[in-house]
């Protein structure tokens, strides 16, 4: 646990008693704060009592009269589509609003660091797609080198649940737009931007607001080094804003679609080969094609981002290559579940938006595609014509409507996962990949994408006998 600094003897309010909220309560108390809490859930009083905090209604007028700050969980809206009443009350009464990410950055460094030989560092990773794989890959590379490291944020442990840093340790954080948008302190040593595509548009009032939230990681405080995916215009914009010119190597540009050999520091992948260039000269290369845990162009982009972040720490190319080869991938992200009679079964349940699903489909040559769920804003047109798809098997409560939008594809409405897996398996031929890449949220049939992926895996393994 990381005790929160700066609030000893003051009253702090915590809104939301989920994982991050409860961790914030404990960390604030460890730092000497008096903590009051509010949660809309029926069992809020029990949660508050278990946490040793007082439950007060933060939506009432005057609730923040003696409160120094409100700490809110990332899932609670603070601006769009409409702020939570307690957040509105705090802002109306002039109480600063923050979240656990802001508390982490203001509390991570301690006086004990004066005795360290090597100051701990933080690598923060954000973007629409690939940030979990990139974060896990950086963490894996660091573990491979024997360097002390922890993985947290939107993956692994909550930021305030992490252990206090050791000498020379590197903390790797995956940060969502929800976590970045409100944090009052953002000071990573290395910040990584993977890419941008339409997602969470209701929470950020459109693509511009979503991008603005991501950009805060680079604009608030500023990292020592920035690793920027430049496949999209938004990434090129961030790189341009941070750089003082073509030779400025504080920015490492990353791409999986273009060669970048004429600008400061760059890492790119083409036709399965990763290349690192500095000042117009190649200084590193890796053949990614045979690495089972990183299939497809989108994972080659993730590998480039992780490689660049680790190079920014001074880790050598050959060391990174050895770690990449041993990376097994993450559950629900291009995860190979089984292979039988020449047919592969791959779980990419995390492909909840159009861009992620499109990249998953492009990673395999002949796909029997299981898709569907709670459709997001933006429609499905960007997925088409989907040339690798042999047939689509649609699940979800609105599977008929979803299927009608997959124009030009061979489509069968299945409704549920078991039916889709059984039919895809029965029709698959050697060389086919049965791929779960839903291109939709899970909430119409599952509580989260993990449960959806687990159901797919269970159905597949059930067919294997």
GIKA-V105425 format. One line per field, one symbol per residue. burial: 1 if it has 16 or more other ideal C-beta (glycine too) atoms within 10 Angstrom, else 0. A space follows every 50 residues. Layout:
burial: ???
This chain:
burial: 01111010011111111001111111111010111111100001001100 10101001100011001111111101111000110110111000101111 11111111000000000001111111111111111111111101101111 11111101111100100011111111111111100111111111111111 10110010111111111100001011111111011001100110000000 11111100010011111110000111110000010101001011111111 11111111111110101001101110101101111011000011111111 11111111111011011111111111000100100101111111110110 01100100101011101101111110010001111111111100110010 011111101100100
